[in-house]
Amino acid sequence: MSAVSPSVYRQSPSLWQRWKRFFWRCLLSSTCLLLLYGPVNLAIAHWLWPQPDGILILGGQPDREGVAARLAKVQPDLPLWSSSGLGPDQAYPIFDALGVSRDRITFDYRAVDTVSNFTTLVKTFQQQNRHHLYLITSDYHMPRARAIATIILGSHHIAFTPVAAPSTQPAESPFRIGRDMVRSWLWLTTGWSGAAIRNG
């Protein structure tokens, strides 16, 4: 009976360890690329298109339309998108009062939360060659909106300039911001926004 060299037994663990290290390095590299993809492309978009060419209103509070109307008045060439905000019967009087043409406003009601405010419209912005948006939402909501926009808009080479509507509500929790950042990365990689796990 022939003897088996001890080196044979040492090869398998060594090979396994190499594959394990390779796997973790690939995973770490992929994660870093994913985390940086949105911010890097956002910075490039800001550099290429420094001037906003559209206005995005995140629905949820009537005062956001008021801020958008005032901005639209001094930016008469910019189209507006209202994502799941007020209905036309409530929104039009706000814009009419400041002389903002109704033809400039697009109402979109597909969004069910902040993540889908962006996922439902990002392709529209690309199709219409919009590269830099004024992003309008309430001040307490802006940190979460900016985090999501950095990932979703940034990854599609769309820059944004935040414009906050004042409010008296407290800032949102870091948990909600982190949760929606994860959902945004999930949408980028799978096309699923994770709306079932949202909490508003």
C-alpha positions in Angstrom: 0.0 0.0 0.0 1.5 3.3 -1.1 1.9 6.2 1.3 0.3 9.5 0.5 2.5 12.5 0.9 1.4 14.9 3.6 1.7 17.8 1.1 -1.4 16.5 -0.7 -3.5 17.2 2.4 -2.0 20.6 2.8 -3.0 21.7 -0.8 -6.7 21.7 -0.3 -6.8 24.1 2.6 -4.3 26.4 0.9 -6.4 26.4 -2.3 -9.6 27.0 -0.3 -7.9 29.9 1.5 -6.9 31.5 -1.7 -10.4 31.2 -3.2 -11.8 32.6 0.0 -9.5 35.6 0.0 -10.3 36.1 -3.7 -14.0 36.1 -3.1 -13.8 38.6 -0.2 -11.6 40.9 -2.2 -14.0 40.8 -5.2 -16.9 41.4 -2.8 -15.2 44.3 -1.2 -14.1 45.8 -4.5 -17.7 45.5 -5.9 -19.1 47.1 -2.8 -16.7 50.0 -3.0 -17.5 50.5 -6.7 -21.2 50.5 -5.9 -20.9 53.0 -3.1 -18.8 55.3 -5.2 -20.7 55.0 -8.5 -23.4 57.5 -7.6 -21.3 60.2 -5.9 -18.6 60.1 -8.6 -21.0 60.4 -11.5 -22.9 63.1 -9.6 -19.7 65.1 -9.3 -19.0 64.7 -13.0 -22.6 65.8 -13.8 -22.2 68.9 -11.7 -19.0 69.7 -13.5 -20.5 69.1 -17.0 -23.9 70.7 -16.4 -23.5 73.4 -13.7 -26.8 75.1 -14.4 -30.2 73.4 -13.6 -32.4 72.6 -16.5 -35.5 71.4 -14.7 -37.4 71.4 -11.4 -38.4 68.3 -9.4 -40.9 68.6 -6.6 -41.3 65.7 -4.2 -44.9 65.5 -3.1 -46.1 65.3 0.5 -46.5 68.9 1.7 -48.4 71.8 0.1 -45.6 74.3 0.9 -43.3 72.5 -1.5 -45.4 73.7 -4.4 -45.2 77.2 -3.1 -41.4 77.1 -3.1 -41.5 75.6 -6.6 -43.8 78.3 -7.9 -41.5 81.1 -6.6 -38.5 79.4 -8.1 -40.3 78.8 -11.4 -41.2 82.5 -11.6 -37.6 83.5 -11.6 -36.5 80.6 -13.8 -39.1 81.0 -16.6 -37.5 78.5 -19.0 -37.4 75.5 -16.7 -40.0 72.7 -16.9 -41.4 71.3 -13.6 -42.2 67.7 -12.5 -44.4 67.1 -9.5 -44.0 63.6 -8.2 -47.0 62.3 -6.3 -47.8 65.8 -4.9 -50.9 67.9 -4.9 -53.6 67.3 -7.5 -53.9 69.8 -10.4 -57.0 71.3 -8.8 -54.9 72.2 -5.8 -51.6 72.9 -7.4 -52.6 75.1 -10.4 -53.9 78.0 -8.2 -50.5 78.2 -6.5 -48.7 78.5 -9.8 -51.4 80.6 -11.4 -51.0 83.2 -8.6 -47.4 83.7 -9.6 -48.0 83.6 -13.3 -46.3 80.2 -13.9 -47.7 78.6 -17.1 -49.6 75.4 -16.5 -48.0 74.0 -19.7 -44.6 73.8 -17.9 -45.9 71.4 -15.2 -46.0 67.6 -15.4 -47.9 65.8 -12.7 -46.7 62.2 -12.1 -48.4 60.0 -9.5 -46.6 56.7 -9.8 -44.4 57.2 -6.8 -45.5 55.7 -3.5 -42.5 56.9 -1.4 -39.3 58.9 -1.6 -37.3 56.2 -3.4 -39.9 55.8 -6.1 -40.1 59.6 -6.4 -36.8 59.2 -8.2 -37.0 55.7 -9.7 -40.3 56.5 -11.6 -38.9 59.6 -13.2 -35.2 59.1 -13.8 -35.7 57.6 -17.2 -38.0 60.5 -18.2 -35.2 62.9 -17.3 -32.7 61.0 -19.4 -35.1 60.8 -22.4 -35.7 64.6 -22.2 -32.0 65.3 -21.8 -32.3 66.8 -18.3 -28.9 66.8 -16.6 -29.3 69.0 -13.6 -32.5 69.5 -11.5 -33.6 71.7 -8.7 -34.7 69.3 -6.0 -37.5 70.7 -3.9 -38.8 69.1 -0.7 -39.3 70.1 3.0 -36.2 70.8 5.1 -36.7 67.9 7.5 -37.0 65.6 4.5 -34.1 66.9 2.5 -31.3 64.8 4.0 -33.1 61.6 3.0 -34.0 63.0 -0.4 -30.4 64.0 -1.1 -29.0 60.6 -0.1 -31.4 58.9 -2.5 -30.8 61.4 -5.2 -27.1 61.0 -4.9 -27.4 57.3 -5.6 -30.2 57.2 -8.2 -29.8 60.5 -10.1 -26.1 60.5 -9.7 -25.7 57.0 -11.1 -27.6 58.3 -14.2 -25.4 61.3 -14.6 -28.0 63.8 -13.4 -26.9 66.5 -10.9 -29.2 68.2 -8.5 -29.4 71.4 -6.4 -31.4 71.1 -3.2 -34.0 73.8 -2.4 -35.7 73.2 1.0 -39.2 74.4 2.0 -39.1 75.5 5.6 -41.1 73.5 8.1 -41.5 72.9 11.8 -41.1 69.1 11.7 -38.1 67.4 13.3 -35.4 65.9 11.2 -35.8 62.3 10.0 -33.9 59.5 11.7 -30.6 58.2 10.4 -32.3 54.8 10.2 -34.8 56.0 7.6 -32.0 57.6 5.6 -29.8 54.4 5.7 -32.8 52.2 4.9 -33.6 54.1 1.8 -30.0 54.3 0.7 -29.9 50.5 0.8 -33.2 50.4 -1.2 -31.7 52.7 -3.8 -28.6 50.5 -4.2 -31.0 47.5 -4.4 -32.9 49.2 -7.2 -29.8 50.0 -9.1 -28.6 46.4 -9.0 -31.9 44.5 -9.3 -34.6 46.9 -10.5 -36.6 46.3 -7.4 -37.0 49.3 -5.0 -38.0 47.3 -1.9 -41.2 49.3 -1.5 -42.6 46.4 0.6 -40.1 47.1 3.3 -40.5 50.8 3.4 -42.0 52.7 6.3 -43.1 55.9 4.6 
